[in-house]
Amino acid sequence: MMAERQLSRSTQSVKSSNAEDENSLRGTLVSVGVVGAVIIIVWVSVFWLYMSRV
Amino acid sequence: MHRLEEIWMTLSIGLLVIFMVVIGFQTFAMGMGPPSHKETIDPQKVSQTAPFDDPGVKKMGENEYEVVMILQSFQFTPSDIELPVGAEVTFTMASPDVSHGFQVAGTNINAMVMPGHIQKITHTFNEPGEFLVLCNEYCGIGHQMMSTTITVQ
């Protein structure tokens, strides 16, 4: 009885932590967005520098 | 795949495609690729081979100039070049010894001049001023002294 309860608790906690992982991809999306923004800013800066010297 | 993953993968691939299309258009349609002139020369006979037997600034047409230049440790020949504003200048360069660089500060002129190869790069000087020319390939003990100027007036 005790063991069963513990087992069901642990499966629940595994399930809930999985659900959290999926939600936490929002953080990853924001991080990827920040990296992407830096790449765009650097690329556009170099492009502008080149074109201003043509 | 997670929905958010789909979003950033799509945006990333789209961004790469946009960058490549812009750079491809510049290179192939606007002629803005890096200098890559395919012409060879015997490096031991540079000073006897035309046009390098007579280095200097040559007027080719209306506001069109050619600068035939030898880059040799540790100087540019000719040095102290003078050009009029608005001149379209083609630099034709060769090296009889080691690899040299030809960079004009503040412009897009940046070329590597390797022994055995003739290098060409074209630029239009629209602004008057004095431009610093530097060798940006380490060429030996006097590399840091290898510089000259281009005066546009």
N, CA and C atoms of all chains as a GROMACS GRO file, in nm:
protein
  621
    1MET      N    1   0.083  -0.121   0.000
    1MET     CA    2   0.000   0.000   0.000
    1MET      C    3   0.087   0.126   0.000
    2MET      N    4   0.182   0.125   0.093
    2MET     CA    5   0.275   0.238   0.105
    2MET      C    6   0.358   0.254  -0.023
    3ALA      N    7   0.406   0.134  -0.067
    3ALA     CA    8   0.492   0.135  -0.187
    3ALA      C    9   0.413   0.184  -0.307
    4GLU      N   10   0.288   0.138  -0.318
    4GLU     CA   11   0.205   0.180  -0.431
    4GLU      C   12   0.188   0.332  -0.434
    5ARG      N   13   0.163   0.386  -0.313
    5ARG     CA   14   0.144   0.530  -0.305
    5ARG      C   15   0.270   0.605  -0.352
    6GLN      N   16   0.381   0.553  -0.300
    6GLN     CA   17   0.507   0.618  -0.337
    6GLN      C   18   0.529   0.612  -0.488
    7LEU      N   19   0.494   0.493  -0.545
    7LEU     CA   20   0.513   0.475  -0.690
    7LEU      C   21   0.427   0.574  -0.767
    8SER      N   22   0.297   0.582  -0.724
    8SER     CA   23   0.208   0.671  -0.797
    8SER      C   24   0.254   0.816  -0.782
    9ARG      N   25   0.309   0.851  -0.663
    9ARG     CA   26   0.360   0.987  -0.644
    9ARG      C   27   0.475   1.016  -0.740
   10SER      N   28   0.566   0.914  -0.746
   10SER     CA   29   0.684   0.939  -0.830
   10SER      C   30   0.647   0.950  -0.978
   11THR      N   31   0.548   0.867  -1.023
   11THR     CA   32   0.507   0.880  -1.164
   11THR      C   33   0.443   1.016  -1.187
   12GLN      N   34   0.364   1.060  -1.087
   12GLN     CA   35   0.302   1.192  -1.101
   12GLN      C   36   0.408   1.300  -1.115
   13SER      N   37   0.511   1.289  -1.028
   13SER     CA   38   0.612   1.394  -1.030
   13SER      C   39   0.688   1.391  -1.163
   14VAL      N   40   0.710   1.268  -1.218
   14VAL     CA   41   0.776   1.259  -1.348
   14VAL      C   42   0.690   1.326  -1.455
   15LYS      N   43   0.559   1.294  -1.450
   15LYS     CA   44   0.468   1.354  -1.549
   15LYS      C   45   0.469   1.506  -1.539
   16SER      N   46   0.459   1.557  -1.413
   16SER     CA   47   0.449   1.701  -1.398
   16SER      C   48   0.579   1.770  -1.440
   17SER      N   49   0.693   1.703  -1.411
   17SER     CA   50   0.818   1.767  -1.452
   17SER      C   51   0.830   1.768  -1.604
   18ASN      N   52   0.775   1.665  -1.672
   18ASN     CA   53   0.773   1.666  -1.818
   18ASN      C   54   0.692   1.783  -1.870
   19ALA      N   55   0.576   1.806  -1.808
   19ALA     CA   56   0.491   1.917  -1.850
   19ALA      C   57   0.565   2.050  -1.830
   20GLU      N   58   0.641   2.062  -1.723
   20GLU     CA   59   0.717   2.184  -1.698
   20GLU      C   60   0.823   2.205  -1.806
   21ASP      N   61   0.892   2.093  -1.844
   21ASP     CA   62   0.996   2.102  -1.947
   21ASP      C   63   0.939   2.161  -2.075
   22GLU      N   64   0.818   2.112  -2.114
   22GLU     CA   65   0.759   2.163  -2.237
   22GLU      C   66   0.728   2.312  -2.227
   23ASN      N   67   0.675   2.353  -2.112
   23ASN     CA   68   0.648   2.495  -2.093
   23ASN      C   69   0.776   2.577  -2.093
   24SER      N   70   0.883   2.517  -2.036
   24SER     CA   71   1.006   2.595  -2.022
   24SER      C   72   1.075   2.621  -2.156
   25LEU      N   73   1.024   2.564  -2.266
   25LEU     CA   74   1.079   2.597  -2.398
   25LEU      C   75   1.055   2.746  -2.433
   26ARG      N   76   0.962   2.807  -2.362
   26ARG     CA   77   0.944   2.952  -2.382
   26ARG      C   78   1.074   3.027  -2.352
   27GLY      N   79   1.138   2.984  -2.242
   27GLY     CA   80   1.268   3.044  -2.207
   27GLY      C   81   1.370   3.022  -2.316
   28THR      N   82   1.368   2.901  -2.371
   28THR     CA   83   1.461   2.870  -2.481
   28THR      C   84   1.430   2.956  -2.603
   29LEU      N   85   1.301   2.972  -2.631
   29LEU     CA   86   1.260   3.056  -2.745
   29LEU      C   87   1.313   3.198  -2.728
   30VAL      N   88   1.299   3.251  -2.604
   30VAL     CA   89   1.348   3.387  -2.579
   30VAL      C   90   1.500   3.392  -2.598
   31SER      N   91   1.572   3.290  -2.547
   31SER     CA   92   1.719   3.287  -2.561
   31SER      C   93   1.758   3.281  -2.709
   32VAL      N   94   1.690   3.194  -2.783
   32VAL     CA   95   1.719   3.183  -2.927
   32VAL      C   96   1.690   3.316  -2.996
   33GLY      N   97   1.581   3.381  -2.952
   33GLY     CA   98   1.546   3.510  -3.010
   33GLY      C   99   1.653   3.615  -2.983
   34VAL      N  100   1.710   3.614  -2.862
   34VAL     CA  101   1.816   3.710  -2.827
   34VAL      C  102   1.939   3.686  -2.916
   35VAL      N  103   1.978   3.559  -2.929
   35VAL     CA  104   2.093   3.525  -3.015
   35VAL      C  105   2.064   3.568  -3.159
   36GLY      N  106   1.942   3.539  -3.206
   36GLY     CA  107   1.903   3.578  -3.342
   36GLY      C  108   1.909   3.728  -3.362
   37ALA      N  109   1.862   3.804  -3.261
   37ALA     CA  110   1.864   3.950  -3.271
   37ALA      C  111   2.007   4.001  -3.281
   38VAL      N  112   2.098   3.943  -3.201
   38VAL     CA  113   2.240   3.982  -3.206
   38VAL      C  114   2.296   3.955  -3.346
   39ILE      N  115   2.265   3.836  -3.401
   39ILE     CA  116   2.314   3.800  -3.536
   39ILE      C  117   2.263   3.900  -3.639
   40ILE      N  118   2.132   3.934  -3.630
   40ILE     CA  119   2.074   4.029  -3.727
   40ILE      C  120   2.142   4.166  -3.714
   41ILE      N  121   2.159   4.214  -3.590
   41ILE     CA  122   2.220   4.346  -3.569
   41ILE      C  123   2.362   4.349  -3.626
   42VAL      N  124   2.442   4.246  -3.597
   42VAL     CA  125   2.581   4.241  -3.644
   42VAL      C  126   2.584   4.234  -3.798
   43TRP      N  127   2.498   4.149  -3.855
   43TRP     CA  128   2.496   4.134  -4.002
   43TRP      C  129   2.458   4.265  -4.069
   44VAL      N  130   2.351   4.329  -4.019
   44VAL     CA  131   2.306   4.455  -4.079
   44VAL      C  132   2.412   4.563  -4.063
   45SER      N  133   2.482   4.565  -3.948
   45SER     CA  134   2.588   4.665  -3.927
   45SER      C  135   2.700   4.648  -4.030
   46VAL      N  136   2.746   4.525  -4.050
   46VAL     CA  137   2.854   4.500  -4.145
   46VAL      C  138   2.808   4.533  -4.287
   47PHE      N  139   2.682   4.496  -4.319
   47PHE     CA  140   2.625   4.526  -4.451
   47PHE      C  141   2.622   4.677  -4.473
   48TRP      N  142   2.574   4.751  -4.371
   48TRP     CA  143   2.566   4.897  -4.382
   48TRP      C  144   2.705   4.956  -4.398
   49LEU      N  145   2.802   4.906  -4.321
   49LEU     CA  146   2.941   4.957  -4.328
   49LEU      C  147   2.995   4.937  -4.469
   50TYR      N  148   2.975   4.818  -4.526
   50TYR     CA  149   3.025   4.790  -4.661
   50TYR      C  150   2.959   4.883  -4.763
   51MET      N  151   2.826   4.892  -4.758
   51MET     CA  152   2.754   4.970  -4.859
   51MET      C  153   2.786   5.118  -4.848
   52SER      N  154   2.815   5.167  -4.725
   52SER     CA  155   2.847   5.309  -4.708
   52SER      C  156   2.983   5.343  -4.767
   53ARG      N  157   3.066   5.240  -4.794
   53ARG     CA  158   3.201   5.265  -4.846
   53ARG      C  159   3.212   5.233  -4.995
   54VAL      N  160   3.104   5.189  -5.057
   54VAL     CA  161   3.111   5.154  -5.200
   54VAL      C  162   3.135   5.280  -5.282
   55MET      N  163   0.801   1.746  -3.331
   55MET     CA  164   0.875   1.867  -3.289
   55MET      C  165   0.784   1.962  -3.214
   56HIS      N  166   0.839   2.025  -3.114
   56HIS     CA  167   0.761   2.120  -3.034
   56HIS      C  168   0.723   2.241  -3.120
   57ARG      N  169   0.608   2.298  -3.090
   57ARG     CA  170   0.560   2.410  -3.172
   57ARG      C  171   0.657   2.528  -3.172
   58LEU      N  172   0.713   2.557  -3.052
   58LEU     CA  173   0.808   2.669  -3.044
   58LEU      C  174   0.936   2.640  -3.122
   59GLU      N  175   0.976   2.511  -3.119
   59GLU     CA  176   1.093   2.473  -3.199
   59GLU      C  177   1.067   2.500  -3.347
   60GLU      N  178   0.947   2.466  -3.392
   60GLU     CA  179   0.912   2.491  -3.532
   60GLU      C  180   0.925   2.640  -3.566
   61ILE      N  181   0.882   2.723  -3.470
   61ILE     CA  182   0.888   2.868  -3.495
   61ILE      C  183   1.032   2.913  -3.514
   62TRP      N  184   1.122   2.875  -3.418
   62TRP     CA  185   1.258   2.928  -3.432
   62TRP      C  186   1.338   2.861  -3.542
   63MET      N  187   1.305   2.734  -3.571
   63MET     CA  188   1.375   2.669  -3.684
   63MET      C  189   1.336   2.738  -3.816
   64THR      N  190   1.205   2.768  -3.831
   64THR     CA  191   1.158   2.835  -3.953
   64THR      C  192   1.224   2.972  -3.967
   65LEU      N  193   1.224   3.049  -3.857
   65LEU     CA  194   1.284   3.183  -3.863
   65LEU      C  195   1.433   3.176  -3.894
   66SER      N  196   1.503   3.080  -3.831
   66SER     CA  197   1.648   3.069  -3.852
   66SER      C  198   1.680   3.036  -3.997
   67ILE      N  199   1.608   2.937  -4.052
   67ILE     CA  200   1.634   2.898  -4.191
   67ILE      C  201   1.597   3.012  -4.285
   68GLY      N  202   1.486   3.080  -4.256
   68GLY     CA  203   1.445   3.195  -4.338
   68GLY      C  204   1.551   3.304  -4.337
   69LEU      N  205   1.610   3.328  -4.219
   69LEU     CA  206   1.713   3.431  -4.204
   69LEU      C  207   1.836   3.396  -4.288
   70LEU      N  208   1.878   3.269  -4.279
   70LEU     CA  209   1.994   3.224  -4.358
   70LEU      C  210   1.969   3.242  -4.507
   71VAL      N  211   1.846   3.205  -4.550
   71VAL     CA  212   1.813   3.217  -4.693
   71VAL      C  213   1.819   3.363  -4.736
   72ILE      N  214   1.764   3.454  -4.652
   72ILE     CA  215   1.766   3.598  -4.685
   72ILE      C  216   1.910   3.647  -4.696
   73PHE      N  217   1.995   3.612  -4.598
   73PHE     CA  218   2.136   3.655  -4.600
   73PHE      C  219   2.205   3.608  -4.729
   74MET      N  220   2.183   3.479  -4.764
   74MET     CA  221   2.251   3.422  -4.880
   74MET      C  222   2.201   3.485  -5.010
   75VAL      N  223   2.071   3.514  -5.018
   75VAL     CA  224   2.017   3.577  -5.139
   75VAL      C  225   2.076   3.718  -5.155
   76VAL      N  226   2.082   3.795  -5.045
   76VAL     CA  227   2.137   3.931  -5.052
   76VAL      C  228   2.282   3.927  -5.095
   77ILE      N  229   2.363   3.841  -5.033
   77ILE     CA  230   2.506   3.834  -5.064
   77ILE      C  231   2.527   3.779  -5.206
   78GLY      N  232   2.446   3.680  -5.245
   78GLY     CA  233   2.455   3.626  -5.381
   78GLY      C  234   2.422   3.732  -5.484
   79PHE      N  235   2.321   3.813  -5.459
   79PHE     CA  236   2.284   3.920  -5.551
   79PHE      C  237   2.398   4.022  -5.563
   80GLN      N  238   2.455   4.061  -5.447
   80GLN     CA  239   2.567   4.156  -5.448
   80GLN      C  240   2.683   4.102  -5.530
   81THR      N  241   2.715   3.974  -5.509
   81THR     CA  242   2.833   3.917  -5.573
   81THR      C  243   2.813   3.899  -5.722
   82PHE      N  244   2.701   3.836  -5.762
   82PHE     CA  245   2.686   3.796  -5.902
   82PHE      C  246   2.617   3.902  -5.987
   83ALA      N  247   2.528   3.983  -5.929
   83ALA     CA  248   2.456   4.082  -6.009
   83ALA      C  249   2.522   4.220  -5.999
   84MET      N  250   2.582   4.253  -5.885
   84MET     CA  251   2.639   4.386  -5.868
   84MET      C  252   2.792   4.386  -5.875
   85GLY      N  253   2.853   4.271  -5.893
   85GLY     CA  254   2.999   4.263  -5.905
   85GLY      C  255   3.074   4.304  -5.781
   86MET      N  256   3.019   4.273  -5.664
   86MET     CA  257   3.083   4.314  -5.539
   86MET      C  258   3.154   4.198  -5.470
   87GLY      N  259   3.188   4.095  -5.544
   87GLY     CA  260   3.258   3.983  -5.484
   87GLY      C  261   3.399   4.021  -5.444
   88PRO      N  262   3.464   3.938  -5.365
   88PRO     CA  263   3.601   3.967  -5.326
   88PRO      C  264   3.693   3.960  -5.448
   89PRO      N  265   3.805   4.036  -5.448
   89PRO     CA  266   3.894   4.036  -5.564
   89PRO      C  267   3.950   3.897  -5.587
   90SER      N  268   3.937   3.847  -5.712
   90SER     CA  269   3.984   3.713  -5.743
   90SER      C  270   4.020   3.706  -5.891
   91HIS      N  271   4.116   3.790  -5.928
   91HIS     CA  272   4.156   3.797  -6.068
   91HIS      C  273   4.238   3.673  -6.105
   92LYS      N  274   4.196   3.605  -6.212
   92LYS     CA  275   4.264   3.479  -6.249
   92LYS      C  276   4.366   3.506  -6.359
   93GLU      N  277   4.483   3.553  -6.321
   93GLU     CA  278   4.588   3.576  -6.419
   93GLU      C  279   4.720   3.553  -6.348
   94THR      N  280   4.809   3.479  -6.410
   94THR     CA  281   4.934   3.446  -6.342
   94THR      C  282   5.052   3.519  -6.407
   95ILE      N  283   5.163   3.521  -6.335
   95ILE     CA  284   5.284   3.590  -6.381
   95ILE      C  285   5.403   3.519  -6.318
   96ASP      N  286   5.516   3.518  -6.389
   96ASP     CA  287   5.637   3.461  -6.331
   96ASP      C  288   5.691   3.560  -6.227
   97PRO      N  289   5.691   3.524  -6.099
   97PRO     CA  290   5.729   3.622  -5.995
   97PRO      C  291   5.874   3.670  -6.009
   98GLN      N  292   5.959   3.593  -6.076
   98GLN     CA  293   6.099   3.634  -6.089
   98GLN      C  294   6.118   3.733  -6.203
   99LYS      N  295   6.015   3.750  -6.287
   99LYS     CA  296   6.028   3.840  -6.401
   99LYS      C  297   5.923   3.950  -6.398
  100VAL      N  298   5.877   3.986  -6.277
  100VAL     CA  299   5.770   4.087  -6.266
  100VAL      C  300   5.813   4.218  -6.330
  101SER      N  301   5.935   4.266  -6.297
  101SER     CA  302   5.975   4.399  -6.345
  101SER      C  303   6.006   4.401  -6.494
  102GLN      N  304   6.015   4.283  -6.558
  102GLN     CA  305   6.038   4.281  -6.705
  102GLN      C  306   5.908   4.252  -6.781
  103THR      N  307   5.802   4.212  -6.708
  103THR     CA  308   5.678   4.173  -6.775
  103THR      C  309   5.583   4.292  -6.782
  104ALA      N  310   5.526   4.318  -6.901
  104ALA     CA  311   5.425   4.423  -6.915
  104ALA      C  312   5.300   4.380  -6.838
  105PRO      N  313   5.227   4.473  -6.772
  105PRO     CA  314   5.254   4.618  -6.766
  105PRO      C  315   5.347   4.657  -6.651
  106PHE      N  316   5.403   4.560  -6.580
  106PHE     CA  317   5.478   4.592  -6.458
  106PHE      C  318   5.618   4.646  -6.487
  107ASP      N  319   5.660   4.646  -6.617
  107ASP     CA  320   5.788   4.707  -6.650
  107ASP      C  321   5.779   4.859  -6.644
  108ASP      N  322   5.655   4.912  -6.636
  108ASP     CA  323   5.636   5.057  -6.627
  108ASP      C  324   5.526   5.087  -6.525
  109PRO      N  325   5.554   5.067  -6.396
  109PRO     CA  326   5.451   5.091  -6.295
  109PRO      C  327   5.418   5.240  -6.282
  110GLY      N  328   5.294   5.271  -6.253
  110GLY     CA  329   5.254   5.411  -6.237
  110GLY      C  330   5.105   5.428  -6.258
  111VAL      N  331   5.061   5.555  -6.253
  111VAL     CA  332   4.920   5.587  -6.272
  111VAL      C  333   4.896   5.616  -6.419
  112LYS      N  334   4.799   5.549  -6.478
  112LYS     CA  335   4.771   5.567  -6.621
  112LYS      C  336   4.627   5.608  -6.643
  113LYS      N  337   4.606   5.706  -6.730
  113LYS     CA  338   4.469   5.750  -6.759
  113LYS      C  339   4.415   5.662  -6.871
  114MET      N  340   4.304   5.594  -6.843
  114MET     CA  341   4.249   5.501  -6.941
  114MET      C  342   4.132   5.560  -7.018
  115GLY      N  343   4.064   5.660  -6.958
  115GLY     CA  344   3.949   5.720  -7.024
  115GLY      C  345   3.899   5.836  -6.941
  116GLU      N  346   3.778   5.882  -6.971
  116GLU     CA  347   3.716   5.992  -6.898
  116GLU      C  348   3.700   5.952  -6.751
  117ASN      N  349   3.780   6.012  -6.663
  117ASN     CA  350   3.775   5.983  -6.519
  117ASN      C  351   3.800   5.835  -6.486
  118GLU      N  352   3.877   5.769  -6.572
  118GLU     CA  353   3.905   5.628  -6.554
  118GLU      C  354   4.056   5.608  -6.550
  119TYR      N  355   4.105   5.548  -6.444
  119TYR     CA  356   4.249   5.536  -6.428
  119TYR      C  357   4.288   5.391  -6.397
  120GLU      N  358   4.413   5.358  -6.434
  120GLU     CA  359   4.469   5.230  -6.392
  120GLU      C  360   4.598   5.258  -6.317
  121VAL      N  361   4.613   5.197  -6.202
  121VAL     CA  362   4.738   5.209  -6.128
  121VAL      C  363   4.807   5.073  -6.136
  122VAL      N  364   4.919   5.069  -6.209
  122VAL     CA  365   4.999   4.947  -6.217
  122VAL      C  366   5.101   4.952  -6.104
  123MET      N  367   5.093   4.855  -6.014
  123MET     CA  368   5.170   4.864  -5.890
  123MET      C  369   5.246   4.735  -5.860
  124ILE      N  370   5.370   4.752  -5.817
  124ILE     CA  371   5.449   4.639  -5.768
  124ILE      C  372   5.458   4.652  -5.616
  125LEU      N  373   5.426   4.544  -5.548
  125LEU     CA  374   5.438   4.542  -5.401
  125LEU      C  375   5.558   4.454  -5.368
  126GLN      N  376   5.659   4.518  -5.311
  126GLN     CA  377   5.784   4.446  -5.282
  126GLN      C  378   5.829   4.488  -5.144
  127SER      N  379   5.889   4.397  -5.071
  127SER     CA  380   5.932   4.427  -4.934
  127SER      C  381   6.022   4.551  -4.933
  128PHE      N  382   5.991   4.658  -4.868
  128PHE     CA  383   5.868   4.683  -4.794
  128PHE      C  384   5.808   4.812  -4.846
  129GLN      N  385   5.777   4.813  -4.976
  129GLN     CA  386   5.724   4.936  -5.034
  129GLN      C  387   5.624   4.910  -5.147
  130PHE      N  388   5.543   5.014  -5.170
  130PHE     CA  389   5.450   5.014  -5.284
  130PHE      C  390   5.513   5.099  -5.394
  131THR      N  391   5.520   5.046  -5.516
  131THR     CA  392   5.571   5.124  -5.629
  131THR      C  393   5.462   5.132  -5.736
  132PRO      N  394   5.407   5.248  -5.770
  132PRO     CA  395   5.444   5.382  -5.723
  132PRO      C  396   5.388   5.410  -5.584
  133SER      N  397   5.452   5.502  -5.513
  133SER     CA  398   5.398   5.546  -5.384
  133SER      C  399   5.346   5.689  -5.401
  134ASP      N  400   5.276   5.739  -5.301
  134ASP     CA  401   5.219   5.874  -5.303
  134ASP      C  402   5.142   5.902  -5.431
  135ILE      N  403   5.033   5.828  -5.450
  135ILE     CA  404   4.952   5.839  -5.570
  135ILE      C  405   4.855   5.957  -5.557
  136GLU      N  406   4.837   6.030  -5.667
  136GLU     CA  407   4.741   6.141  -5.666
  136GLU      C  408   4.635   6.114  -5.772
  137LEU      N  409   4.508   6.132  -5.732
  137LEU     CA  410   4.397   6.104  -5.822
  137LEU      C  411   4.292   6.213  -5.808
  138PRO      N  412   4.215   6.241  -5.916
  138PRO     CA  413   4.107   6.339  -5.905
  138PRO      C  414   3.983   6.278  -5.839
  139VAL      N  415   3.898   6.365  -5.781
  139VAL     CA  416   3.774   6.319  -5.718
  139VAL      C  417   3.684   6.257  -5.825
  140GLY      N  418   3.619   6.148  -5.792
  140GLY     CA  419   3.527   6.082  -5.884
  140GLY      C  420   3.595   5.983  -5.978
  141ALA      N  421   3.726   5.964  -5.962
  141ALA     CA  422   3.799   5.874  -6.052
  141ALA      C  423   3.766   5.729  -6.021
  142GLU      N  424   3.741   5.654  -6.130
  142GLU     CA  425   3.725   5.510  -6.116
  142GLU      C  426   3.861   5.447  -6.141
  143VAL      N  427   3.916   5.387  -6.038
  143VAL     CA  428   4.055   5.342  -6.045
  143VAL      C  429   4.061   5.190  -6.035
  144THR      N  430   4.135   5.130  -6.128
  144THR     CA  431   4.163   4.986  -6.120
  144THR      C  432   4.309   4.969  -6.081
  145PHE      N  433   4.331   4.904  -5.969
  145PHE     CA  434   4.466   4.874  -5.925
  145PHE      C  435   4.504   4.737  -5.981
  146THR      N  436   4.614   4.733  -6.057
  146THR     CA  437   4.666   4.606  -6.110
  146THR      C  438   4.798   4.581  -6.038
  147MET      N  439   4.804   4.471  -5.964
  147MET     CA  440   4.916   4.455  -5.871
  147MET      C  441   4.982   4.319  -5.882
  148ALA      N  442   5.112   4.318  -5.855
  148ALA     CA  443   5.187   4.193  -5.852
  148ALA      C  444   5.300   4.204  -5.750
  149SER      N  445   5.344   4.088  -5.701
  149SER     CA  446   5.452   4.084  -5.602
  149SER      C  447   5.563   3.992  -5.652
  150PRO      N  448   5.689   4.041  -5.650
  150PRO     CA  449   5.799   3.953  -5.689
  150PRO      C  450   5.856   3.870  -5.574
  151ASP      N  451   5.816   3.898  -5.450
  151ASP     CA  452   5.876   3.823  -5.340
  151ASP      C  453   5.775   3.740  -5.259
  152VAL      N  454   5.710   3.803  -5.162
  152VAL     CA  455   5.620   3.727  -5.074
  152VAL      C  456   5.478   3.783  -5.084
  153SER      N  457   5.384   3.723  -5.014
  153SER     CA  458   5.246   3.773  -5.013
  153SER      C  459   5.240   3.908  -4.943
  154HIS      N  460   5.176   4.004  -5.009
  154HIS     CA  461   5.153   4.134  -4.948
  154HIS      C  462   5.003   4.161  -4.946
  155GLY      N  463   4.965   4.257  -4.862
  155GLY     CA  464   4.825   4.299  -4.859
  155GLY      C  465   4.814   4.440  -4.914
  156PHE      N  466   4.699   4.472  -4.971
  156PHE     CA  467   4.675   4.608  -5.020
  156PHE      C  468   4.542   4.654  -4.963
  157GLN      N  469   4.549   4.733  -4.858
  157GLN     CA  470   4.428   4.783  -4.795
  157GLN      C  471   4.431   4.934  -4.793
  158VAL      N  472   4.320   4.996  -4.835
  158VAL     CA  473   4.308   5.140  -4.827
  158VAL      C  474   4.208   5.170  -4.716
  159ALA      N  475   4.257   5.230  -4.609
  159ALA     CA  476   4.174   5.254  -4.491
  159ALA      C  477   4.056   5.344  -4.525
  160GLY      N  478   3.938   5.308  -4.476
  160GLY     CA  479   3.818   5.387  -4.499
  160GLY      C  480   3.747   5.356  -4.629
  161THR      N  481   3.798   5.259  -4.706
  161THR     CA  482   3.730   5.215  -4.828
  161THR      C  483   3.713   5.063  -4.824
  162ASN      N  484   3.649   5.009  -4.928
  162ASN     CA  485   3.634   4.864  -4.935
  162ASN      C  486   3.752   4.797  -5.005
  163ILE      N  487   3.857   4.874  -5.037
  163ILE     CA  488   3.972   4.814  -5.106
  163ILE      C  489   4.051   4.729  -5.006
  164ASN      N  490   4.056   4.600  -5.032
  164ASN     CA  491   4.130   4.509  -4.946
  164ASN      C  492   4.160   4.385  -5.028
  165ALA      N  493   4.287   4.372  -5.069
  165ALA     CA  494   4.322   4.260  -5.157
  165ALA      C  495   4.452   4.196  -5.110
  166MET      N  496   4.464   4.068  -5.140
  166MET     CA  497   4.588   3.997  -5.112
  166MET      C  498   4.665   3.984  -5.243
  167VAL      N  499   4.792   4.020  -5.241
  167VAL     CA  500   4.874   4.012  -5.362
  167VAL      C  501   4.979   3.903  -5.340
  168MET      N  502   4.961   3.793  -5.414
  168MET     CA  503   5.050   3.678  -5.395
  168MET      C  504   5.149   3.668  -5.509
  169PRO      N  505   5.274   3.630  -5.480
  169PRO     CA  506   5.370   3.612  -5.589
  169PRO      C  507   5.319   3.505  -5.686
  170GLY      N  508   5.328   3.534  -5.817
  170GLY     CA  509   5.279   3.440  -5.917
  170GLY      C  510   5.141   3.473  -5.967
  171HIS      N  511   5.072   3.567  -5.899
  171HIS     CA  512   4.937   3.603  -5.941
  171HIS      C  513   4.925   3.754  -5.960
  172ILE      N  514   4.850   3.792  -6.063
  172ILE     CA  515   4.818   3.934  -6.082
  172ILE      C  516   4.684   3.960  -6.016
  173GLN      N  517   4.678   4.064  -5.934
  173GLN     CA  518   4.556   4.095  -5.863
  173GLN      C  519   4.499   4.228  -5.914
  174LYS      N  520   4.367   4.232  -5.929
  174LYS     CA  521   4.302   4.356  -5.974
  174LYS      C  522   4.189   4.390  -5.878
  175ILE      N  523   4.175   4.520  -5.850
  175ILE     CA  524   4.061   4.564  -5.770
  175ILE      C  525   4.023   4.705  -5.815
  176THR      N  526   3.893   4.729  -5.826
  176THR     CA  527   3.844   4.858  -5.879
  176THR      C  528   3.767   4.932  -5.771
  177HIS      N  529   3.788   5.064  -5.766
  177HIS     CA  530   3.717   5.146  -5.668
  177HIS      C  531   3.697   5.286  -5.725
  178THR      N  532   3.586   5.348  -5.690
  178THR     CA  533   3.561   5.486  -5.730
  178THR      C  534   3.578   5.577  -5.609
  179PHE      N  535   3.671   5.673  -5.619
  179PHE     CA  536   3.694   5.767  -5.509
  179PHE      C  537   3.601   5.887  -5.524
  180ASN      N  538   3.491   5.887  -5.449
  180ASN     CA  539   3.393   5.995  -5.459
  180ASN      C  540   3.419   6.110  -5.363
  181GLU      N  541   3.503   6.086  -5.263
  181GLU     CA  542   3.530   6.188  -5.162
  181GLU      C  543   3.677   6.231  -5.170
  182PRO      N  544   3.703   6.363  -5.162
  182PRO     CA  545   3.843   6.404  -5.156
  182PRO      C  546   3.904   6.369  -5.021
  183GLY      N  547   4.036   6.358  -5.019
  183GLY     CA  548   4.102   6.329  -4.892
  183GLY      C  549   4.231   6.254  -4.913
  184GLU      N  550   4.296   6.229  -4.801
  184GLU     CA  551   4.422   6.154  -4.805
  184GLU      C  552   4.395   6.016  -4.744
  185PHE      N  553   4.415   5.913  -4.824
  185PHE     CA  554   4.384   5.777  -4.778
  185PHE      C  555   4.512   5.702  -4.745
  186LEU      N  556   4.510   5.636  -4.632
  186LEU     CA  557   4.625   5.557  -4.588
  186LEU      C  558   4.622   5.419  -4.653
  187VAL      N  559   4.734   5.381  -4.715
  187VAL     CA  560   4.745   5.248  -4.777
  187VAL      C  561   4.836   5.163  -4.688
  188LEU      N  562   4.789   5.043  -4.657
  188LEU     CA  563   4.865   4.956  -4.567
  188LEU      C  564   4.882   4.818  -4.627
  189CYS      N  565   4.995   4.755  -4.594
  189CYS     CA  566   5.012   4.613  -4.622
  189CYS      C  567   4.955   4.540  -4.501
  190ASN      N  568   4.856   4.456  -4.523
  190ASN     CA  569   4.794   4.387  -4.410
  190ASN      C  570   4.823   4.236  -4.409
  191GLU      N  571   4.926   4.196  -4.483
  191GLU     CA  572   4.973   4.057  -4.474
  191GLU      C  573   5.115   4.064  -4.420
  192TYR      N  574   5.142   3.991  -4.313
  192TYR     CA  575   5.276   3.999  -4.256
  192TYR      C  576   5.378   3.954  -4.361
  193CYS      N  577   5.471   4.044  -4.401
  193CYS     CA  578   5.559   4.014  -4.514
  193CYS      C  579   5.706   4.014  -4.475
  194GLY      N  580   5.737   4.034  -4.348
  194GLY     CA  581   5.877   4.028  -4.307
  194GLY      C  582   5.909   4.131  -4.200
  195ILE      N  583   6.036   4.152  -4.176
  195ILE     CA  584   6.084   4.230  -4.062
  195ILE      C  585   6.044   4.378  -4.072
  196GLY      N  586   6.023   4.429  -4.195
  196GLY     CA  587   5.988   4.570  -4.211
  196GLY      C  588   5.840   4.591  -4.244
  197HIS      N  589   5.759   4.490  -4.217
  197HIS     CA  590   5.617   4.494  -4.252
  197HIS      C  591   5.546   4.618  -4.199
  198GLN      N  592   5.579   4.657  -4.074
  198GLN     CA  593   5.506   4.770  -4.013
  198GLN      C  594   5.539   4.903  -4.080
  199MET      N  595   5.647   4.907  -4.160
  199MET     CA  596   5.683   5.032  -4.228
  199MET      C  597   5.622   5.039  -4.368
  200MET      N  598   5.557   4.932  -4.411
  200MET     CA  599   5.507   4.926  -4.549
  200MET      C  600   5.373   4.997  -4.559
  201SER      N  601   5.380   5.125  -4.594
  201SER     CA  602   5.258   5.203  -4.609
  201SER      C  603   5.285   5.318  -4.705
  202THR      N  604   5.178   5.376  -4.758
  202THR     CA  605   5.190   5.494  -4.843
  202THR      C  606   5.056   5.567  -4.839
  203THR      N  607   5.038   5.667  -4.922
  203THR     CA  608   4.911   5.740  -4.921
  203THR      C  609   4.858   5.758  -5.063
  204ILE      N  610   4.726   5.769  -5.072
  204ILE     CA  611   4.660   5.807  -5.197
  204ILE      C  612   4.592   5.940  -5.170
  205THR      N  613   4.627   6.042  -5.248
  205THR     CA  614   4.565   6.174  -5.229
  205THR      C  615   4.460   6.194  -5.338
  206VAL      N  616   4.337   6.216  -5.294
  206VAL     CA  617   4.227   6.240  -5.387
  206VAL      C  618   4.187   6.386  -5.375
  207GLN      N  619   4.195   6.461  -5.485
  207GLN     CA  620   4.162   6.604  -5.478
  207GLN      C  621   4.096   6.653  -5.607
   0.00000   0.00000   0.00000
